[in-house]
Amino acid sequence: MATSTPAATAAKMHLIKGDRHLFAAADDSAVMKQIVATHSPDGREVDTQPLLRLIEDILQRATPTVVTSPQAHLEHVEDKVHRAEVVGMLEALAYTVHRISCEITCKCSGGGDAHATTLAVFNSLSHYTWDAKVVIALAAFAASYGEFWLTAQLQTVNPLARSVSILKQLPDILEHTDALRPRFDALNNLVKAMLDVTKCIIQFRELPSEYVSPDTPDMARAMAHIPTAVYWTIRGVIACASQIIALIGLGHEYISSTTEVWELSSLAHKLNNIFGHLAKQLQLCLLYIAERKQIEAYQTLVRLFDMPHIDNIRILRALMHSKDDLPLINCATKSRASVDVLRRKIVMLFISDLDITHEELFVLIQIYNDTHQGKVERNYEVVWLPMVDRHAPWDAAKEETFNRLASNMPWYSLYHPSLLEPAVVKYIREMWHFDKRPLLVVLDAQGKVVCPNAIHMMLIWGSLAFPFTSNREESLWKEEAWRLEFLLDEIDPVILTWIQEGRHICLYGGEDIEWIRRFTTVMRRVSTAAKVPIEMVYVGKSNPRDRVKKAITVIANEKLSGYWQDPVMVWFFWVRLESMWYSKMQHGRTIENDPIMQEVMTMLSFDGSDEGWAIVSRGSLDMVKAHGKKIVDCLNGFEQWKETVAQPEDFVPALKNALVPYHTAEHCTRLILPGDSGRIKEQVVCAECKRPMDKFVLYRCCND
């Protein structure tokens, strides 16, 4: 290839050096006033997205990261960027793109000032919007840049390309790969920066006006910077075009230049800074739009639940269907499903985080299976809606926990927690008061909430609670009385047999080992003296952890009494009592108007104290209960009231009378209730003295 004359080289070097002053005054307000003064849009619209996709395809194919020899075969050409929408639009824009391309080539070839060339482009595009200006300028550059690379890449394998390269005096790129790499790396970086800024500008243009208006603060700040971003992007176009034109006919004399590499890099750096600022403002606008959309979605949910429906599908789709046509997975069969499988069925929404305890899940699964009893056609369906903190990263450990929990469930689950929209999460927290503790919200066949939380009635009555409505819960309470069978349910069938046989039974709890030893010793002594056999069973404490396990070990080793070996039995005993309290609270009951509520409160206050407690009964209804010190002191004074125990049937009434003097006005009762604080009344009355209890906040770690 012939080398250029010194005069030609000097002339071509001059046109590039003219760009070295591009940073001197371009940020000056006077320059931007010039640019804004050219802006006179006449309403013409350009669909910039498909055109940008075509431009990006050209620039990516024309700008290799490593200069290599072209392959002899042609790759399969995808037509995704050459669709009718692009072709149709270019019929109207082709002349403008060609004219701008020629204008840039002509002015850059003549060594014109970069700012003056940029201003000329703005004048030619005065009637277009800001996003259209930058895309048309990029299209003009892509056309000439694509031609340059097409010829350069094919000149070693295509005779036509070889002849054109000789005519244009293009450098043999393959011969100067090492020397050219810094130049084209700098061009690559600048092209990428121009594309990033352009995409950002187009994204602002496409923001939905119904959610964000031009006078929204974040949007207004961004719009004030758009002209600057468009200006510097087109300056980038001029700089790139100048570099390519300068290569023509210069040969190796110019190839090794490093000054131009620095200038391209500096311009790329400036555009990257502009992009960073615009991207930040765009993110703020997108967050604003997302908030507006979520407010709208939340209000839609509120309206939907207030409206009557012929079936439940509209409600269920609003809760679960926003991102995926198959948002559910049948955990038993591992098959995906749409919400249509729930049409006109009672749906129980099991709402929890990923910290479900083994005991909670085990008991709910047992009740679910008991209700269905192997039937193929179910009366109701359960759907797990996993609530996760969206601000915390979703990592492999959480994914594994979610999959493990779902695999153990026999019902439906949301396919992934991310499918739960923020508006739905907000509704669940604010309207259904979800806060850590699991909920079972029951929707009838029309999608109406018929129970805000059925988990309590399920834990109390199991499958008897079907169809799990608040009305069913109310009717079950009307049929219930405080008796030992109700307190124990079917936790321990042996004790139920003792009740039927009319035996004397003593349930006791707490975690103070010394008190347990004193109590069991004195109870055995009194039992022997009164000739009343008493079956003692230790029922532990709520949240049975290490201290309760240690107590059970001592009781077993020293043969102090009976006990429950399975921790699930201890957990279920106490969680049923808590469920009784919450269930009664949901129905507005208090200890003043509900005797069962008073008994439940007493049991829970026993559990909240540091000392032990005991219940002694014969049969089902004849029961007496007391705190640890009181009952131990009373039993130690058995000699004073043993005459009242003429026969075994007298023992419980006699103990009840003997305890009366030990009930004094001085007492300290604690009621510890987990979670659900948003639905607990401000005032709770003491089960012993009937005075309002003081309210405190207790933080407790259960891993003792």
C-alpha positions, 0 to 999 in steps of 0.5 A: 500500500502506498504511503501518504505524502508529508503534506497529506499526512499533516493535513489529516493530522490537523483535523484530529488535532482540532478535536484536542480542544474539545474539553476546553469550553464545551461545558460552558453555558454559552455553548449549551445555549447554542445547542438548546437554541437549535432545538425546535421540534415540530412534533415528528415522532421517531421510534428510536428503540428498533433503530438503536437495536440495528445500530447496536448490532452494526457497532458490535459486529464492526468493533471487535475486541481483538483484531483477527482474520475473518473466517472463510465461511459466513455465519448465519444471519439472524433477521431479528434486527431487520424486522419490518418495523425498522425497515418501514421507519428507515424508509422515512429516515434513510435520506436524513441518516445519509445526509448527516453521514455525508455532512460528518464525513465532509466536515471531518475530512476538511479538518473542521472544528469538532464543536462547529461540526457538532453544531452543524449536526444539531442544526440539521436535526433541529426538528427532532426530539433529543432522543431522535437527534442522538439516534440519527447521529449514531445511525449516520456514524454506524453506516460509515463505520460499518462500511469501513470495517466491512472493507477492512475485515474482508480485504484479505478474502474478498477481491472486491473488498481488496480493491476498495481498500486499495482505492481508499488507501485503508491500512492493512489492519492485520499487518499492524494488529499490535500497533492498532489494538490501543487505537481500536480499544479506545474506539470500542470504549468510546462507542460503548459509552455512547451507546450507554448514554443513548440507551439511557436517554431513550429510557427517559423518553419511554417513561410512562407519563401517567406515573412520572411527569416532566415536573417531577423533581427527579425527572426535571433534574434529568431533563435538564442534563439531557441536552448536555448528554446528547451534545457529548454523545454527538461529539463522540460520534464526530471524534470516532468518525474523525479517527476512522477518516484519519486512518485512510491513506495515512498508513503506518506513520499514523497508526502508532499515535498515542495522543489520539488514544488519550483523547478518545479515552478522555471523551469516553471517561466524560461520557461515562460520568454523564451516563453515571449521573443519568443512570442514577437519576433514571433509577430514582425515576424508576423507583418513583414509578414503581412506588406509584404503581405499587400504590395503585396496585395496593389500592386496586387490591383494597377495592377488589376485596371490597367488591362481590365476585362470581368466583375467586379467580380475579382475587387470586390473580391479583394476589399471585398472577402478575408475573407468571402464567403458572405462578404455582407449584404442586409441592406433592407432584412438582408440577407447575399450575395456574391459579385456575386450579383454585377456581371456585374452591375454598383457598387457605393462604398459608402466609409465613417467612422461611423460619417456619419451625419443624413443629408448626409445619408437622402439625399443619400437615397432619391436620391437612392430611386428616381433613382430606383423608386420602380423597382425590377431590379436596374441599379446600386447597392450601397455598403457601405464600412465602414472605421474604425480605426483599431488601436482603440478598437472596442467596443459595442458603435461602434458596435451599431453605425455600426448596426444602420447605416446599418439598415437605408440603403436601399443598400448593406453593408460590413457585418462587417468593419473588413472584409476590409483588410488593403491593401484595406484601404490603396488603398482607402486612397492613390488612391481614397484620402479618408479622413473623407468625404464620397466618392462614387466611381463608377465602371462600369460593368467591374470594371473600375473606371468611376468616382472617386467620384460621391457624388458631382454630386448626390448632385447637380443633383440627379437621373439625374446624372445616370449612374454617370460617369465623362463623364455624369458629364461633359455633365451636366455642359455643359447644366447648367447656373448660375440661381436661380433654379440651386442654389436652386434645389428642396429644396424649391418648394415655391421659385421655384413658385415665380421664375416662377411668376417673383417675386423679391426674396432675399436670405440672410445668416449669423449668426450676429443677429444685422446685420440680424435686420438691413438688413431686416429692411432696405430691407423692407423700400426700398421695400415699397419706391420702390413699389417692393414687395420682398420675403425675405428668410433666408438660414442660414450658412453651418454647421447650429448649435446653432447660426443659430438656435438662429437666426431663433428663432429671425427671427420667433419671430420678424417676420423679414422674411421668413426662412427654418424651417427644418435644412436639407434644410439649410444643403443641400443648402450649401453642394450642393454649396460645391459639385459644387466647388469640382465637378468643381475642379475634372474637372480642372475648375477655376474662370478664365475659368468658370463663374459658378465656380466664382459664387460658389466661391463667395457664399462660400466666403460669407459663410466664412465671419463673416458678412452677405450677400444677393442675390436679384433676379427677375425671374431666371437669373437677380441677384445681390449679395453683402456682408453684410455691402456693401448692407446695406450701399447701401440700406441706400442710396436708396434716391440717386438712387431711380430715376433709379427705374422707374418700378419694373423690374428696381430694380435689375439692379438699385441695381447692379449699385448702389453697384459698388462704394462700391466694393473697392480694400480693402477686406478680403475674406475667403474660408472655405472648409471641408476635401478633402484637398489632392485634392485641388489645391495649388493655389486658386484665389479670386473670387473678385480681381482674385489674388491668396489667401493665404493658411491657416489651419483652425481647427473648431469645429462645435458644436457651 
